[in-house]
């Protein structure tokens, strides 16, 4: 039996592992699983700003066979109804803004109640931040974000079958600068509000385990952009990284 950090914490670990200073916000419960999260984070250099106002800590248990095949998963979770987690982030953003620290904020949304329809608007109203989003709810929740990265299934639920023309109109309607649509083995579509389009695809030798590939894509995009690369170049690097990741258990 092994224990790993999931959700936004997995994205934070990916960022930290490629040398990005990261602060983690979110909520856990006052239970043994929440304590486990804190213990696991203590082994990292992540600055954890977690609140403990959740009724329970979201926990996903996977039964994995000897070959790496995922046989079964059962979840223990309840929707979060508090606001301490987002309030803590807003307060710290205000402090950073007064210090004139330009921040990248990444929302890793799992639709568990932490991110609401007002979250993005409130964050953008506080400071001049670049907001990157891994979405899980309706597109309007992320209006005004700098970059939004749905997978193809999520995009099609929003806007029907993907094509560049309708995708450009859709992203302009929501005020996004970049729309990144990941399509698994079929590559990554990269679209800018000005109409610029790029497509990247890496050949994979063998798909062993796709778990966490989306987090790797977003982590590498954020890392590369933070280092001064363009978004298309960052996405090309992310496509390579994600392809290598799915080849490993």
N, C-alpha and C positions, 0 to 999 in steps of 0.2 A: 504494500500500500504506500503510495506516495502522495504528497500534498503540494499543490502548485497554486500560485496566485492567478486569478482569472479576471475577467471583465476589464475595466480600465487599468487595473493593476498590471495585467499582462502587457498592455501597451506601454505602460510606464517602465516596466522591466526591459522591454525591447529598446526603448529610447535610451535608457541608462547604459545598456550593454554596448551601445555604439557611441557612448561618451557624450550624451546630452544631459545637461542639468535639468532635473525634472522635479516638480512638486505634484503630489497626487492628492486629489480631493474626491470625496465620496462619503458614503455612510456604511457602517457595519452595525451589528447588533451586540448586545451585552450577553454573548453566549460563547461557548467554547470555540465555535468556528470563527467568530470575530477575534478572539484571542489568538487563534492560529494565524489569521491574516497579519496581525501586528507582529507576531514572532517571525513570520516569513519576511516581512518588510524590514525587520531589524537586521537581517543579513545583507541588505542592500544599502546603497547610499542614496536612496530615494527619500526626499523630504516629505513625509506622510502627514497630511492635514485632514485625517479622517475624523468624522464625528461618529458617535455611537448611539444615534437616535433611531436606528432601524429596529423594527420589532424582532426580526431575525436577520442573520447574515445569509445572503444568497449563496447557496452551496450546490454545486453540480458534481455528482458522483458518476464516474464512468467505469464500466467493466470492460477491460481490454484484453483480448486474447493474446496468446503467445506470439502470434504473427503480427501483432499491432492492430488488428481489426477491432473497431469499436463495436461491441456487442450490445451494449445497453447503457442508457443514461437515465438517472433519476434526479430530479431537482427539488430543492427545499428553498422556498422563497415566498415573500409577501411584498406587495407593492409598498413602496416608500411614500409616506404621506407628510414627511417633515420638510423643513426648509433650512435647517442648520448648515447642511453641506454647501449649498449654493451661497448662503450668506457669508460663510467663511471665505469662500473664493472671492466674492465681490469685495469684501473688506480688504483682503490682501492685494487685489488688483488696484484698488484705490491708493494704497500705500505705494505700490510700485509705480503707479502713474505719477504721483507726486515726486518720486525720485527720478522720473523720466526714464524708467526702464521699459523699453519696448518689449512686450511679451507676445509669445505665441501661446494661444490657448487651444487645446485639443479636447473636443467633446467626444468621448467614446460612449455613445448612447446605447443602452440595452433595454430601454422601455420598461424600466422597473420603478419609475416614479420620480427619480432624481431630476431628470431633465423635463421641464414643462414647456408649454407654448410660449411663456414669457422669458425663458432663460436666456436665449440668444440676444433678444432685444435689450434685456437688462445689462448683460455683459458688454455689449457694444456701446451702450450709453455711458459706461463708466470710463473707459480708456480706449486709446488708439491701439487696438490689438489686431493681430491676424488670427482669425478663428477658423480652425480646421475641424471638420465634423465627419465622424463615422456614424451614419444615421440609422435609426430603427423605427422612426415614427413618420407622420405625415410631413411632406416637404415644407409646408408653411412654418413648421417649428424652427427651421434653420434659415429663415429669410435674412439676407444681409451678410451671411457668412462668406469668408474669403474663399474657402475650398470645401466642397462637399463630395464625399466618396461613397456612394452606394454601390452595392454589387448589382449585377444585371437583374436579378429577381426583384430586388427592392426598387430599382429604377422603373421596371416594367409595371409594377404595382402602382407607381406614381403616374406614369405617363404613357403606358402602352408600349408597343414594340419600339425598340431603339432605332433612331436614325438621326444623323447629325443636325438636320434642319429643325425637327421638332425639339431635339434636346437643347439646341441653342435658344430657341424661343422660350422653352421651359425654364432654363437657368436664368435668363434675363428677367422673366416674370418674378423670380424669387431673389433677384439681386445678388447672385453669386458671381464671383470673378472666375472661378475654376470649377468645372464639373468633371470628376474622375469616375468613370464607370468600370468596375472590374468584372471581367467575364470568365474567371477561372482559367481553364486551359486555353480559352480563346483570346486571352490577352487583356490589355488595358486601353480604354478609350479616354483621351485627354482633350478636353474642350475648354477654350477660353471665351469669355463673354464677347470678345472682339471678333470671334469667328474662327480663330486659329484652331487647327485640329491636328492631333498626333495619335498614332496607334503603335503600341509596343506589344510584342509577343515573343516569349522565350520557349524554345523546345524543351520538353522535359523527358528525361530518360524513363522514369517510372514514378507514378504517383503512389506514395506510401502512406501519407497522412496529411490531409489538408487543414487540420486544426490549427488555428492561429495565423493562417496566411494573410488574412485581411489586416490584422494588427501589424504584421511585418511590413506590408505595403505602406500603411499610414506612417509607421515609425520611420521608415527610410525616406519617405517624402518629406516629412518634417525635418529630419536630420539634414538631408541634402539642401533643402531650401534655407535652413538656418546657416549652412556653410557657404551660401552664396550661389548655389546652382539655380538655374531656371526651373520652373515647375515641370516642363516636359522632360528635361534632363533628369530631374529627381524621380519622375515616374518611370523612366527607362531603367534607372538603377533599381527602383523598387520592384519592377517586373522581374528583373534578374534575381533579386534576393528572395522573392516569394517563390519563384520556380525552384530554386535550390532548396528552400525550406520544405516544400511538399514532397521532395524526394527522400526525406528522412523521417523516421518514426518520431 
